[in-house]
């Protein structure tokens, strides 16, 4: 017994010593982060009658970086995020985003806590196969330039990562990269043998269980064995430094988004296509091809940024969703149809001949627009942005001033009549950085303005009264890119018509709302963001922020992040929203 114990002890010492030696040889380093944040959350409930949501969300990370040899390295990062005290269903009051959850109810044992996951896990092979290319393979954050199209949404506790393959070629100060992103894999449960999933196939001539082909549904019940419901992104990015006091970046992104499709249906008669209805059509083409450029740097002591992007492709999938949203923003089906078929409406509507095709109703074109795989809707959208600023480093408190403007195209009735979708898709951007800290316009496909586009004119200021303290103030003025009032007038809906009867209770408009059509235009509102950032020590940062959004009538109509008609007491047309937070960020 004693001999066996000594043998086991000796083997343990040898194994531990070997692991330590291997760790030393691999140059392994550890790091992590703890980031709790207390929030007073009101921006999903523009209702003065109700109280805001108070919560503490958290991010906890532990990561290991291994330099295995001069050509090979690996990085693994575990992450837990959740809301203090939230149960398995998370927290839903005020519309808190679903990912902020976990079985953290302190009133019961923590046996069910499942909020730990894998944030990043990848390896890097430098000079892959002897070529001047570095391969990065695995789950990873992809951040390009200023986060406009590809960012990590670092403000959110979960943040954004991708299952991706990346190739980088460096030549001097220039870099060209190719990235493949597997955005959606519907057949994520593809088995290695027939019947390896939920159940064995049924024999005797009957159709096998759908599980043998995977568990994806892609908008309807089915199997998707032909990968007709996936999303794939191909990105080519070039960064050329030393141009006009900064760097020029060039973009080409090909996005094949088939997540609007329905997979093949498995029946006793075999595999049959899904229907062509919105949300369940087998062949709804939804491709986004993005080309563009970004130039940023400093000239004559002035910081600047100019960027512009254009998107083309087919938009049958997103138009199936946008058709309903546009119809809702412009009125109920009855109001929309009546406005186009009455004598007054016909006379006043310059689009009537184009919007009424074979049918006598004005909804024909809108119905076709949302028909999914049979609509033939084309995509043509654009975005441009500009920023100019100055930091006075030789002045007390080092004040800085910045002006910027972002313009994202939207879809209006002219586009519907021409069977075009003109709303710009921001892909995988970090919207929190650009469109106000209250995160009211984060939906990348433009749904937060009912696909009407967005304009954002902002002024930003900051001072440093102490070496470790920065105070910031940002003010945003926001509009839709298209003018909803023009569309309503084109439909023959006269100014002064009560919005609740003519437009219906959509968005935040509900019974008791006094908005009329004449109150609606492109103006959404203004947002003020105040922030204090204090560097407590080299590893700890404390941030405090307060924001307020002054909402105009159009915002309540088109943005779904406010109280709906189904949640009394309903919002009125003059309610604003506040948001405040205190955050500790400890890194090691």
N, C-alpha and C positions, 0 to 999 in steps of 0.2 A: 504493500500500500504506500509506504513511504517512498519507495523507489518510483512508483507510478506518479506520485505527487511531484517529486523532484523533476521527473521527465517532463510532465506537463508544464511545470513552472519554467523549465529551461526553454521549452518550445515557445512559450508565451513571450519570454524575454527576447528570444531570437526574432519572433514575428514583430513585436513592437519595435525592436531595434531596426529591423528591416524597413518597417513603415516609416519610421523617423528618418532613416537614411534616404529612402525614396522621396519623402517629402522635401528633405533638404536639397536633394538632387533636382527635384522638379521646381524648386523655388515657389512654394505655395504661400500665398498671403490671404488673410481673412479680412473681411470688412462687414459693415452693416449700417442700418439706419433705424431709428425709432422716431415716428412723426405723428404724434397725436394732435388733433385740431378740434377745438370747440367752435361751434357755429350757431348763430342765430339765423335760421333759414326761413325766409319768407317769400323768395322770388318764384316759387311755384304756386303761390296763392295770392293773387293781387286782390285781396279782400280785406278791407279795414275792419270788418266785423270779427274775423277769426284771429286767433293768436298765432304767432310764428312757431316753428319747430325748433327746439333746442336739442342739440346732440353733440356727441364727441365721436368723431371718426378717427381711425388710426391706420397707420402703415408701419409694418415691422418687416425689415429685410435682413437677411444673413447671406453673404456671398463669399465665394472662394474663387481666387484667381490663380491658376496654375501655369507657370512658365515651364513647360515640360522639357523643351530644348530650344535651341536658337531658331528653329523653324516651326515649332508646334506649341500652342498654348490652348488653354480651355478656361471657360468661365461659367460658373453655376450660381444662380441667385434665387434663393427661396423668398417667398413673400407671404405675409398674412395681412389682410385688411378687413376692416369691419366697423361696426358701430357699437360703442359700449352699451351692454345690456340688451342688445337686439337678439331676438329669438331666431329660429330657423327660417322664418319667412321674411326676415329683415325688417326694415322700417319703411312704412309706406306713407305716413302722414306728410302732407305737403308735397307728395310726389317725389320723395328722395329717390335717386337712381337705384335700381335694383341691385347692382353689384356691391353696394355697401351693406353687406349683411354677414351673418355668421351666427352659430349657436352660442351666443355669449351671455345668455340670460344668467345672471349671477344668483338668482333665486333657486337654481337647481344645480346639481353637479355638472361639470363641464365635459362629461363623457361624450357628448355629441358634437364637440367643437370640430369643425371641418374647414376652417377658414385659412388653412395654410396651403399654398400652391407654388407652382414653379413659374417665376417671372421670366427668367432668362436661362438658357443652357445652350452653349455653342462652343465649337472649337475653331481655331484658326490655323491654317496651314500656309505659311509664308513661302513665296516662290514656288507655287504649286506646280509640280512636275517640272521644275527647273525653269518655268516661265516667269516673267516679271509680273506675276499676278498673285494676290493674296486671296485665299478662299476662306470665307466665314460661313459656317454651316450650323443651323440650329435655330432655336427660338431666341430672338434678339430684338432690341430696339433699333428702329431705323429713323434717324433724324438727319434731314437734309437742310442745310442753310438755316433759315430762320423759322423753321417749322411750318411754313405756309401750306405745303402739300403733304409733307411727311414729318411727323413729330411724335414725341412720346407722351403727350398730354400729361406732363409731369405733375400738374396741380392735382389731378384726380388721384385718389389713394391707390387705385389699382394700376394706373398708367397703361400705356399702349405698347404691346410687343407683337411680333409677327413670327410665324413659322416661315423661315426664309433661307435662301441661299444667296450669298453676296460675293461678287468678284470685284476687287479693287486693283487698278493699275496706277502706280505713281511714277511720274516723270518730272523730276525737279519739283517745282511748286504746283504742278498741275496733277489732277486726279480725274480718272474716268472710271465709272462704276456701273456694273450691271447687277440688278437685284431681281430675284424671283420671289414673290410673296404668295403663299397659299392662303388666300383669304377665307375660303369656305370649302370644306370637303364634306359633302353630304353623306358619302358612304364611309363615314369615319369608323364604322364597325364591320368592315369587310372581313369575313371569316377566312381562315386558312383551309378549312374543309367544309363541305356542304353540311348544313345543320349545326355549325359550330357556334351560332349565336344563341338566340333565346330558346329556340326549340328545334327538334329534328324535323326534316321535311315529312309532310304527309304523303303516304304511298297509296297505291291502288288507283292511280289515274288522276287523283285530285291535285290541285296546284300546291306546291310547297309553300311553307310559311314565308311571309314577306321578309322575315328577319334574316334569311340566308343570303340576301343580297345587300344587307346593311340596314341601318336604322334611320337614314335620312328621309325627310318628308318634303322639304323644299316647297312649301306652300300647299301641299296636299298629300294624301296618303299614297305611298308608292315606294319604289325601290331604288331608282336612279342607278341602275347598273351600267348605264352608258355615260355617266359623269355629265349629265345634261343640266345639273343644278349647282355646279361649283362656281367659285369666284377665284380667278387667277389674275395677278398683277405682274407685269413686266416693266421694269424701270431702268432707263438709261440716263445717267446723270454725269455731267462733266463740270468740273470746277477749275477755272483758269485764273490764277492769282497774278497780281501785278498789273492790273488793268484799271486805269482811272482812279488810282489811289485805293484800290480794293480788289474785288474778285468778281468775275462773271461766271454765272452758272447757267447751263443749258439743260433742258429737260425734254424727255420723251417718255410718256407713260402709256402703256396699253393695258386697259382693264377689261377683262371679259367676265362680266357679272351675270351669271345665269341663275342667281338665287331666286329670281322671280318665277322661274319655270316650275312645272310639276313633273315628277319623274314618271317613268313607265309604270303603269298599274299592273299588278300581278293578279290575274284572275284564273279561273279554271280553264278558260279558253286560251290562255297564254298571256303574253305581254302586250298591252295596248297603250297607246298614248293617252296622256291626260287631255282634258278639254282645253279649249282656247279662251276660256273666260279669264278676266283679270285675277291674278293671284294663283291661277291653276293652269295656265297655258303652257304646253310643253315647249313651244318654240318662240318664246318672247325674247327677241334680241335686245340686249341691254349692254352695249359696248361703249366704253369711254376712251377716246384717244386724246391725250393731253400733250400739247407742245407749248413751250414757253421759255422765258429767260428771266434771270434776276441779276441785277448789278447793284452792289452795295460797297460802300467804302467811305473815305474821307477826302475831301478836296478843299483846300484853303481853310482848313480848320472846321469845315462844316461836314457833319455826318449826313449821309444820304442813302436812300434805297429806292430803286425803281424796279418793278417787276410786272410782267404781263403773261397771261396764259390763255390759250384757246382750246376748246374741246369740241370734238366732232365724233360721229358714230351714230348708232341707233339707240333709241330710247323707248322702245315699246314697253319694257318692264316698268320703269319709273313713271312713264306717262299713264299707265294703268292706275297707279296710286295718285298721281298728280291731277288726273282728270276729276276725280272725286273731290280733292281738296280745292281745286280751282272752282268747281261748281258750287262747293259749299261757301267759299269766300265771296262768290258773286251772287249767291242766292240759293234757295232751295230749288229742287227740280221744277216745282210748280211755278215759282216766281220767275225762274230763268226762262221757262217755256212761254209763260204768259207774256213776258216782256217782249218776246220776239214774234209772237203770233197776233197780238192785238194790233189794231190799225195804227194807234199812236206809236207803239213800239216799232212796228215795221218802218214807219215813216222816219223815225228818229234814229234808226240803227243803220249806220253805214256798212256794218259787217253782215247784215241780214242775208244778203244774197249768197255770201260765202258760207255762213253758218247753217243755212237751211239748204240741204242738198236735195235728195229725193223725197224727203219727208216734209210735211207741213210744219213740223215742230222745230223749234230752234235748238233742240237738244241733240239733233242728229250728229252734228260734227263733234260735239263734246262726247257723245256716246262712242263714236268711232275712235276718238282720241284715247279713251280709256279701254279699248277693246282688247288690249294685250297683244297676242301674237298675230292678230289680223290688222292692226292699226297702221303699221308702216311709218311710225313717227320717227323723224330724224332729229339728231342732236346738233345744236350749234350754240355754244355758250362761251363766255369769256369772263376774265377777271383781270383787273389791274390795280396796282397799289403804288403809293409813293410816300416817302417819308423824308423829312429834312429836319435837322436838329443841331444844336450847338451846346457844348459843355464848356463852362468857363472855369478851367482848372486853377487859374491864378487869382480868382476872386474868392472872398470869404464864403464858406459853405459850399463852394463849387456848384453853383446852380446850373441846371440844364433845362433846355426848352426844346420840345419836339412837336411838330405838326405832321399829321399823316392822314391819308385818305385811302379807303379801300372801296372798290366798286365791283360787285358781283352781279352779273346779269340775271334777269328773271324772265318768267313766261307770262305773256298777257294774251288777250283775245286774238290779236293779230297772229300770234304764234299758233294758237289753237286752230284758227282758220286755215293757216298754212301747213298744218300737221307737223309743226316743229316744237321741240322742247328746248328752251333757251336758258334754263336755270343751271348755273355753274355748280359743279360738284367739287368740294374741297378735299376729297379723297381721305387721307389719313392725317389731317392737319392737327395742330394744337390750337383750337379755336379760342381757348381761354386767353391766350396771349394777345389776340387781335381784337375780338369783338366784345370787349367788356368783361370784367371779372365775375359778373353775376351769371354768366354762362347761359344766356337766353337764346343764343343763336348757334348752338353746337352741332345741329343736325347737318352732316356733310352734304346731303342732297338738296338742301334748301327748304325742307318742310317747315322750319320754324317761322318762315314768312309766307307760308302757303305757296311756295315756289315763285313768289313775286320778286325775288332777288333782294339784295341788301346794299345800302350805301352807308359808310361809317366815316364821319369826319371827327377827328380826335385831336385834342391838345393835351400834351403831357409835360409835367414839370417835376423836378426833384431837387432836393438840397441835402447837404451832408453837414448838419450842425456839429457833429462829432465824428471822429474817425471811424467809429463802429456803429453809427446810426445814420440811416437814410430815410428821408421822408419824401413820399411821392403823392402826386395828385393828378388824376386823369379825368377828362370830361369827354364824353362821346355824344354826338348828335347822329341819330340814325333814321334812315328812310328806306322804304322798299325801292327797288330799281324801277319797277313799273308803277304806274299811278292807278290805283284801284278806282278812283273817282272817274277817270276817263273811261275805264271799262264799263262801269255802271251806267254812265251816260250813254255810251254806245249801245248798251242793251235797252235803252229807253226807260230805265228806272230813274224817275225824276228826283232831283234834290227835294228834300223835305219828306220823302216817303219814310215811314217808320222802319228802322232797320230790323226790328224783331219780327215784323210781319213780312217785309219784303225779302230780307236776307235770311231769316231763320235764326234759331239759337245755335250758332256755330262758334267755335273758338271759345272766348270768354263771354260773348254776348248771351244774356239770359233774360228771363222774365224780370221786368223792372228796369232794365237798361234803357236809358233814354237816347241812345245814339240814333241819329238819322243819317240817311245816305249823304246829305250835305256835309256831315261832320267828317267824312272819310276822305283821306287823301293819301299821299305816300309817306307822311310823317309817322314814325313809330314811337319816338320818345327820346329822352336823354338819360344818360347814366353817368354818375359821379363815383369814382373809385379813389378812396384815400387809403394809403398804406404806409406803415412804419416798419422798417426792418432793422433789428438790433443784433449785432454780432456779439453774443454773450461771451463766447470764447472761441478759439479756433475750430472747435468741433460742434458748437451749438449756436443756432440762429433762432431768434424769437421774432415772429411776425404778427402784427396786429392790423386788421383792415376793417373798413366800413364802406359800404356801397349803397347807393339809392338810385332807383329807376323811376323816372317820371313817365308814365305810360300814356300815350295818346289813344284815341278811339280805334285807329286802325290796328294798333298792337293787340288790343283785346279781341279784335275780330280774327286776326290771322295766326296768332301765337297760341299754341295749346297749353302753355305752361301756366295757365291761370285757372281760376275756379270755373268749372263748367256748369251747365244748367242742371246737371244731375247731383251737384254738391251744394245744397243750400247751407247758409244764406248766400245767395248768388252775388257775384261781383257786380259793381256798378261801373259806369264809364269813367270815373275819375279816381280810381284806386291806384296807388303806387305800391312799391315794395322796397323793403330794406334788407340788408344782409350784413352780418358782421362776423368776425372770427378772431381767434387767438390761436397761434400755432407754434409748437416747439419742434425743432428739427435737429436731432442729434445724430451725427454721423461718426463712424469710427473705422 
